[in-house]
Amino acid sequence: MNDLNKGQISRISISLPARLLGELDRMVTERGFESRSQAIVEMINRQLVAHKSELGNEVMAGTITLVYDHSTPGLQKDLADLQHKYIDEVISSLHVHLMQNQTMEVILVQGPAAKLQWIADQMVTCGGVITGRLQLTTTQIPPLHPLS
């Protein structure tokens, strides 16, 4: 069930240049969307997430995905220390060993968008990190304990 089938739907009308409509239709087909509406909903959701993350104080959930050289001395400790330092924002992490001394780590986070970006920036700039990215969503994780 996609988002279009959940809750109340409002119908809007938009006008597009013919070239843009053709590109939209090709993308709908290539990506397997059920309709133009489903594709446009996904694009609007993506833009709303980007907008809210730019505001800075909106509480959001997301992931920090890192690929790093695990043979770099002290790197794994530095990353673990950062996760402990931001224990209120770091929910969980998973790492997978890749080839050529590389590890991919995915860290589940929740908190104010600006703080999550700050945490991601600190991790990505550690020596030995090859690449890293923060991906946010406007949906939040429910409280982990009823007394929180």
N, C-alpha and C positions, 0 to 999 in steps of 0.2 A: 504494500500500500504506500503510495507516495504522498507527499505533503498536500497535494491538491485534493485528496480524498479525506483529509482530516479537518474537522471543524467547518466553519462557515467560509464560503468562498465569495469574493467580490470580483466582479468582472470589470475590466478596464479596457480601453482602446488606445492603441499607440499607432503612430505613423512612422514608417521607416523608408529610407531610400531603397530603391529596387536592389541595388548591389548588396546592401546590408541584409536585406531580407533573404536574398539568395545564399549569402554566407551563413546566416542563421539556419536556414533549412538544411544546408550541407552538414553543419555541425550537429543538428538534431539527429540526422540520419547516421552520421559517423559515430557518434557517442551513444546511440541507442536510446535517446529520450523517447518517451511515449508521445510527446507533443511539443509544440513551440512553448506552450505555457509552462510545462515542466522545466524546460531549459531556461526560460526567463526567470522563473522562481529561483532556480539554483544560482543564477548570476546575481540576482538581487540580494539573496542571502549572503553571498560571498562579499558583495560590496558593503552590506550593512555591518558585517563582522569587521571589515577593514575600517569602516568609519568609526565604530564603537571602540576599536582598539586604539585609534588615534586620539580619542578623547582622554584616555589615560586612567580614569578612576573607575570605569566600568569593570565589575567583577566578571571575569571570563574563565573558561576552562580551555585547556589546550595541551599541546605537546611541544617539547623541545627535542628535536632529533639531531643527534651529533654523529659524525663519523670521525674517528680519531685513530692515530697510530698508538696502539697499546704498548708498544715497546719504548715510548717516551718516558724517561725516568720521572716519577712523581706525578704524572698526569692523572692516573686513575685516583690517586689519593686527593689531588686538588679538586677533581670533579665530585668525589664523595663528600669532601669537606664543604663545598658549595651547597650540595643538596642538604647536608645537615644544618648549615647556616640558615637556609631558607625552608626549614622543616614545615612551617605553616603553609607554604605555597606548594611544596613538592609532595605529591600524593603517592607516587610509585615510580619505579623505573625498571626497565628491561634492557638487557644488553645481549647482543648476538655477535659471536666471533665470525669475522669475515676472513677472506684470504689476505695474504701479504701484510701480516701484522696489523690488520685493521679491525676495529670494533665499531658496531653501530649501537648507540644507546638512545632509547626513547624514554623521555621523562614526562610523566603526566603531571600537569600543574594546574592550579586554580588560584586566582587572586586578581587584584587590580591590574589591568592591562599594562600600564606603564612599569609596574614592578616586575611583572613577568618578562617584559622586554629587557629590563635591567639585568635580571637573573640570566636570561639567555645570552645577552651580550657578554657577561662575565665568563660564561662557559665557552662560548664560541672563540673568545680571544685567548684562551689558555694555549700555551705552546704545545703542539702536537695534534690539536684539533684541525682536521682537514676541512670540514664543512659543518655547518650547523644552521638550524632554522627553527623559529618559533611559529607554530601554527595555532591560531586561536579560533574559538567558536563562542557564540553568545550564550549557548546553553551551559548551565552550571551543573556540577556534580551535587547530588543531595548531600546533606550533612552525613559524615561518616559514622557519627555516634549520636543517638537521640538526645544526649545531654549537652551536645556542643552548643 
